[in-house]
């Protein structure tokens, strides 16, 4: 076949970007990648650092912690300790992807394939993103949040607002109802309803704290209902709705942080899948470009070099080891699914009877749409990938003298490894399970929380600090009890703010 | 569907505000680092940026997390030697080779380090300091003006006419005054056109009559009236003077050794940087003296050695001379800084007092004197103390014993005073 490459040099131009994008879009369509429209923005490395500092949000409210991130990124970059990521992509419609101007043409094409078609189609297809985020309105909402917080700063002072934000950030991971699907956020509605909500909320709060007994109370006798009726895991929501002393604007700030936490929630749960999917597609698309003679051999060598860098997985005893590389794991699994579909062997037929030999594209799209990291690994991690990565599990029990190898990549270990690795990506396992169990409505208005220990793991050192933040938002005493399910008896560890004298 | 947008020319430094917030929050740490840097740095690079480090504990953002202990199970890649059931002694300092993860969670003991820029460094360095009497001469007798646009007025020179505004106003006036008549004229004309003149001559004449009346009314309103004219308005603002000259006076007699001169130099440099931040243009005049004074360049001022006695008044005469010669008081903010080891010809101190009070002090914004000595004060100090009594706002004197006193003394001299 005669090669007619789109470009031969390493310099990029806007025309070339357009042309590569057209070809990549064609291939992506052949593989049935369904994407939001793309908005590709070319930026400088400094702007990339800015984007980094705000977690990739194109518009963010002001807060010192973003300044801190910026300073540390800048420092590391200047010292040469880290390269900047090649790309940042934002889950919005249109889907915004950043290209750095320093990149070569190959890198730009790689990033377009990876972000604008890989990640983009994941954002549009995956069930978590579909149910938790609204790509249409996120930019508007961020803008609304920024303006609202700026207005609060003008009215109440930067420090006041900062204090509330600090406290909310400390609880940001507890701002999501894990088992309830939220209404997607919409900036338009937010603005319209905000005023109304402020007033109603304040009334409801007051209602909760009303001390005059109502008729209903009398009918039920002296027995009082526990409040809340069921334990609440969404601490920020609980505070927003029930904290007795918050001003209306403070409730709104809590809400903003909660909504942004909600926006990031799917990303934290789909890292392996999302990166694996995007890596799989940049690999497949660029190879297809090569097969059609649209890129040169040099382009491919350069591509394979950076592709291999992205997939580098140091062994557990390497000085560079810092956990499992989500790109490697995700990419290996995606590739393996294709292999199982196209060239299944006996082992695959035994482990994956329903997908072995099926249409690989169909199967892959199904996996992308309907899973998150935990369930994806539980469903699709194959013995071959376990063998390839030489995975093994280590059990560290503080009651034993030695740590123990609990499973390795052998017949007996496959399903154990699969299970353990999956639970490693379960947010419920990674984060302490803390819930609001009681509010002392008639007494000192104290808030009672419980921590249900997972495999006897205690809470970390920062707990006291977080409790202070919680206390600031709640306004009255806050108690936290750490309960172990396995070991009865003995005093559970407790935290309280303010500390008892 | 793809759009490619070039954002490279958009504003950079989106994070500036956040960065400032961060510095503000950790001002205490930054300030400490800067103060230490100022004291330990060599003279030449005193105004570079600085690396600041803050204990990670202080900047951490706490979240609920799992602590160590309990049962934890981790899957790792790259197994070579283990089989199921192997028992391994717990590695010291943490468990299961998760060293790097511990620091990911912000619990590592390394300091949080970052770089602040030149400007931020100076900002912190001079934080809380103010030039005394900065305002005094800003506006007094100001004779430099800047012309600034200030909207529009009804009166002005013909060459200031704003055509767009004038015509817009004329248009509005015409609509207001004859819009009705115009409409009427149009309506009449239309009726007239429809009418067959031969059939209904009477009505036609009537209509024509009315039409003429309406048209006359429209015509009677001028197209452009003097009332419509709008002029660009310019206002003169006095420009604050932004020039400063700094006189560095130093004793170079035999008693001043190189170490003492270095200290003096540090002081002068601090003052120079400080003035530079407050004025657009800052000039420096170096005057050195032993028994006679001479204006010299920087190199000679700091590094050449002379011997001989000391007559301080000679330098003051020289300063007065230079001021009269080159720096008219109404155009320059004048600052004096003098460093010496306190030696002076005994009879001269009285002269110095008179010179200062009569000639120098009325001319300058501020005058500071530092005495670099470990010995007791001599006559010159006493004389200058009297000057301070007469000009408490404009004169300051301090003693420096060691190099690390310089910065605190400097801060003390220019401490912002509550009005």
Contacts between the chains, C-beta under 8 A, distances in Angstrom:
chain1	res1	chain2	res2	distance
A	14	B	4	6.0
A	14	B	6	7.1
A	17	B	4	5.5
A	18	B	2	7.7
A	18	B	4	6.4
A	21	B	2	5.0
A	21	B	4	7.4
A	25	B	2	6.9
A	37	B	1	4.1
A	37	B	2	7.0
A	37	B	3	7.5
A	38	B	1	7.0
A	38	B	2	4.2
A	38	B	3	7.1
A	39	B	2	7.6
A	39	B	3	5.0
A	39	B	5	6.5
A	40	B	2	6.2
A	40	B	3	7.0
A	40	B	4	4.7
A	40	B	5	7.0
A	41	B	4	7.9
A	41	B	5	4.8
A	41	B	6	7.8
A	41	B	7	4.6
A	42	B	4	7.1
A	42	B	5	7.1
A	42	B	6	5.1
A	42	B	7	6.2
A	42	B	8	5.9
A	43	B	7	5.0
A	43	B	8	6.1
A	43	B	10	7.8
A	44	B	8	5.1
A	44	B	12	6.9
A	46	B	12	4.9
A	46	B	13	7.3
A	47	B	7	6.7
A	47	B	8	7.5
A	47	B	10	7.1
A	47	B	12	6.0
A	47	B	14	7.2
A	49	B	15	7.5
A	50	B	12	7.2
A	50	B	13	7.2
A	50	B	14	4.0
A	50	B	15	4.9
A	53	B	15	4.9
A	53	B	18	6.7
A	54	B	14	7.7
A	54	B	15	7.4
A	54	B	18	7.9
A	62	B	17	4.9
A	62	B	18	5.7
A	62	B	21	6.2
A	63	B	18	6.4
A	63	B	21	6.8
A	64	B	18	6.5
A	64	B	21	4.0
A	64	B	22	4.4
A	64	B	24	7.5
A	64	B	25	4.8
A	65	B	18	7.9
A	65	B	22	7.8
A	65	B	61	5.7
A	66	B	15	6.4
A	66	B	18	4.1
A	67	B	15	6.3
A	67	B	17	7.8
A	67	B	18	3.5
A	67	B	19	4.2
A	67	B	20	7.1
A	67	B	21	5.3
A	67	B	22	3.3
A	67	B	23	7.4
A	68	B	22	5.1
A	68	B	59	6.0
A	68	B	112	7.5
A	70	B	15	4.2
A	70	B	18	6.2
A	70	B	19	5.8
A	70	B	22	8.0
A	71	B	19	6.5
A	71	B	22	6.5
A	71	B	114	3.8
A	71	B	115	7.8
A	72	B	112	6.8
A	72	B	114	6.5
A	74	B	114	7.2
A	74	B	115	7.5
A	75	B	113	6.2
A	75	B	114	5.0
A	75	B	115	6.1
A	78	B	115	7.1
A	94	B	1	7.8
A	94	B	3	7.1
A	101	B	8	5.7
A	116	B	2	7.1
A	158	B	21	7.5
A	162	B	21	7.5
A	162	B	25	7.9
A	166	B	61	7.6
A	169	B	61	6.0
A	170	B	61	6.7
A	170	B	62	5.4
A	170	B	63	5.9
A	171	B	63	7.9
A	172	B	63	7.4
A	173	B	63	6.0
A	173	B	64	7.1
A	174	B	64	7.2
A	313	B	77	5.6
A	313	B	78	7.4
A	314	B	78	7.3
A	315	B	77	6.3
A	315	B	78	2.6
A	315	B	80	7.5
A	316	B	76	3.8
A	316	B	77	6.3
A	316	B	78	5.1
A	316	B	79	7.4
A	316	B	97	5.8
A	317	B	78	7.2
A	317	B	97	6.7
A	318	B	78	7.4
A	321	B	76	7.9
A	321	B	78	7.9
A	321	B	97	7.1
A	321	B	100	6.9
A	322	B	100	4.2
A	322	B	101	6.5
A	322	B	104	7.1
A	323	B	100	7.7
A	323	B	101	6.1
A	324	B	75	7.1
A	324	B	76	7.5
A	324	B	77	6.0
A	389	B	77	4.6
A	389	B	78	7.6
A	390	B	77	6.0
A	390	B	78	5.3
A	390	B	79	4.4
A	390	B	80	7.3
A	391	B	75	5.4
A	391	B	76	7.1
A	391	B	77	5.7
A	391	B	79	7.0
A	392	B	75	7.1
A	392	B	76	6.2
A	392	B	79	4.0
A	392	B	82	5.7
A	393	B	73	5.8
A	393	B	74	6.9
A	393	B	75	5.0
A	393	B	76	7.8
A	394	B	73	6.9
A	394	B	74	5.4
A	394	B	75	7.9
A	394	B	76	6.4
A	394	B	96	5.0
A	395	B	71	7.1
A	395	B	72	7.8
A	395	B	73	4.9
A	396	B	71	7.2
A	396	B	72	5.1
A	396	B	73	7.3
A	396	B	74	7.5
A	396	B	90	7.5
A	396	B	95	4.7
A	396	B	96	5.1
A	397	B	70	7.9
A	397	B	71	4.6
A	398	B	68	7.8
A	398	B	69	4.8
A	398	B	70	6.2
A	398	B	71	7.3
A	399	B	71	7.9
A	401	B	89	8.0
A	401	B	90	7.7
A	402	B	87	4.0
A	402	B	88	5.9
A	402	B	89	5.9
A	402	B	90	6.8
A	403	B	87	7.6
A	403	B	88	5.3
A	403	B	89	7.9
A	403	B	90	5.6
A	403	B	95	6.5
A	403	B	96	5.9
A	404	B	85	7.0
A	404	B	86	7.0
A	404	B	87	5.8
A	404	B	88	7.5
A	405	B	82	4.5
A	405	B	83	6.9
A	405	B	84	5.9
A	405	B	85	6.6
A	405	B	86	4.2
A	405	B	88	7.2
A	406	B	73	6.4
A	406	B	84	7.0
A	407	B	84	6.0
A	408	B	79	5.7
A	408	B	82	6.0
A	408	B	83	6.0
A	408	B	84	5.5
A	409	B	79	6.6
A	410	B	83	7.7
A	410	B	84	7.2
A	412	B	84	6.8
A	413	B	84	6.3
A	417	B	75	6.1
A	420	B	73	5.5
A	420	B	75	5.4
A	421	B	75	4.4
A	424	B	73	8.0
A	424	B	74	6.8
A	424	B	75	6.0
A	430	B	66	8.0
A	431	B	64	6.8
A	431	B	65	7.4
A	431	B	66	7.9
A	432	B	64	5.0
A	432	B	65	6.8
A	432	B	66	5.9
A	434	B	64	5.9
A	453	B	70	6.9
A	454	B	66	7.8
A	454	B	70	7.9
A	455	B	70	5.5
A	455	B	71	4.1
A	455	B	72	6.8
A	455	B	73	7.9
A	456	B	69	7.3
A	456	B	70	3.7
A	456	B	71	5.6
A	457	B	66	4.6
A	457	B	67	7.2
A	457	B	69	6.6
A	457	B	70	3.5
A	457	B	71	7.2
A	457	B	72	6.5
A	458	B	66	7.3
A	458	B	67	4.7
A	458	B	68	8.0
A	458	B	69	5.2
A	458	B	70	6.2
A	459	B	64	6.6
A	459	B	65	7.4
A	459	B	66	7.0
A	459	B	67	5.6
A	460	B	64	7.3
A	460	B	65	3.9
A	460	B	66	5.8
A	460	B	67	4.0
A	460	B	105	7.8
A	460	B	107	7.6
A	461	B	67	6.3
A	461	B	107	6.8
A	462	B	60	7.1
A	462	B	62	3.6
A	462	B	63	6.4
A	462	B	64	7.4
A	462	B	65	6.3
A	463	B	62	7.9
A	463	B	64	6.4
A	463	B	67	7.9
A	465	B	62	3.7
A	466	B	62	4.8
A	466	B	63	6.4
A	466	B	64	5.4
A	469	B	62	7.2
